[in-house]
Amino acid sequence: MFPIVLAAVSAVAFGTADFSGGKASRRADPVAVTVVSQILSVPLLVALVLLVPGTPHPLDLGWGLLAGVAGAGGVMLLYRALATGMMAVVAPVTAITAAVVPIAAGLLTAHSPGTVALSGAGLAVVAIALVSLGEGGVSGRVSSRVLGTALGAGLLFGIFFALLGQADEDAGMWPVLAVRISSIAFGLGLAARTGVGLRLGRRAIGWAAAAGLLDSAANALYLAAAARGHLSIVAAIASLYPASTVLLALGVDRERLRPVQLAGLGFAVGALVLASV
């Protein structure tokens, strides 16, 4: 029961972090928001590394460094999509794309993911099609550009999880710290190359701080749940994190969805559960 609670809390934290990052990105450049939010989360990660026992090996740190680049790119794309499009649509599209990536990789490597997972992939396609519909059954508020950005973020998140999953469990939180180091370095380099300033306004920095701290806390909660419970069950529960983003978008931002889009969200939940089994 305790691992399920941990996974559920991690899902709420992940979804709330995405909502906070999206709000900050409406007031500042997504690259700046990503870098600043991750820098602000470093003290929490250092504390977690000291509290959670682990012995890192060079290979574990290497997987974390590679994953950090993919993760940073995914977060930047996600924040851009959340800032310009409907959060209630962008979050589920990104999540189910990330869940389908390992399934697609299994097909390409001749390792069948299984009938249930493949059913989840098929349902994901239907969900994406439904939630992206606007007025009159065509693209409306959800533009093709926003949808493409959300899909790109999901693809990078899928790569992130695949790379980070290669790290040994005995490494503790060290691979996650390696993720943060490389993601910050990547973000700083991109900001310098594109001329993006890292100074955020008072309201933006508040949302960015919330996004960074909640994301790091969610990672720690997920690792704790996975270490204590059955991975398939924990992953399925944690993958429902878009629910909190959607609820916050509907409640706080008063976003409105058509009935067909609400049906698509229902298909998205089913796709996430099936793809995680």
Secondary structure, DSSP 8 states (H G I E B T S, - for coil): -HHHHHHHHHHHHHHHHHHHHHHHHTTS-HHHHHHHHHHHTHHHHHHHHHHS-----HHHHHHHHHHHHHHHHHHHHHHHHHHHS-HHHHHHHHHHHHHHHHHHHHHHTT----HHHHHHHHHHHHHHHHHT--GGGS--SS-HHHHHHHHHHHHHHHHHHHHHTTS-GGGTTHHHHHHHHHHHHHHHHHHHHHT------HHHHHHHHHHHHHHHHHHHHHHHHHHHS-HHHHHHHHTTTHHHHHHHHHHTS-----HHHHHHHHHHHHHHHHHH-
